[in-house]
Amino acid sequence: MPALGGAVRFVAEKLAVEAEALSYRDAHLWFERATERLQVLAPGHGDEHADAQARDIVRRLGVLAMSENESWLKLRRQRPLSPVI
């Protein structure tokens, strides 16, 4: 019974494809909106307000990418199976 439970848990963790796909879709939307916003702001032409907003957008995207990377690593790391007690 514990072996079956471990096998089910292993497969469930490895095949969490739907949640991962939704996460990637959400991240894609964030990056699309940021691209549109950065095109409107046109930073780098002497407008301090636009430059500050652009830096904030890029910082937030970096935080988003780092958290996504952390989630991906947590899902993919190889660790020994331990019995559920």
N, C-alpha and C positions, 0 to 999 in steps of 0.2 A: 504493500500500500504506500509506504513512504517513497519508494522508487517511482511509482506512478505519479504521485503528487509532484515530485521533483521534475519528472519529465514534462508534465503539463505546465508547470511554472516556467521551465526553460523555454519551451515552445512559445508560450504566451509572451515572454519577454523579448524573444528574438523576432517575432512576427508582428510587432506593434507597428505595422506599416501604415494603417489608416491614420492613426494619431500623428505619425511623423509627416505624412503627406499634408495633413491639415496645417501643421505647424509651418511647413515650407510654403504653403499657399499664403498664410498670414504674413510671413516674412517677405515674400515677394510683393505683396500689396504695400507693405511699409516702404520698401525700397522704391517702388513705382511712384508712390506719393512724394517721397523725398526727392526723387529725380525731377518731378514736375515742379515742386516748390523751389528747388535750386535753380531751375531754368527761369522761373519768374523773378527770383531775387537777383540773379546775375551778380554774384559776389565777385570781388576782386577788381572793382572799378572805382574805388575810393569812397564808397558808401559804407560808413562804419556800422550802421544798423543792419544792413544786408549782410555784411561780413560776419557780424556777431550771430545773426540768425543762422547763417550757413554753417558756422562752426558748431552751433548747438545741434543742428540737424545731423551733422556728421558724427558728433559725439554720441548722440542717441542711437544712431544706426550702429555705431561701434559696440555700444552696450548690448544692443539687441543681438548682434552677430556673436558676441562673446557668450551670451547666455544660451544661444542656440548651439554653439559649439560645445558648451558644457553639457547640455542635454544630450547631444549626439554622443559625446564621449562616455557619459554615464550609461547610455543604452548599449554601446558597443564594447565596453571593456570586458575583458575575459576574466572571470572570477570563478573559483570553484563553487560547485553547488553545495549548499549546506542543507541538512534535513530541517524541515519545518517542525518545530516542537510546539 
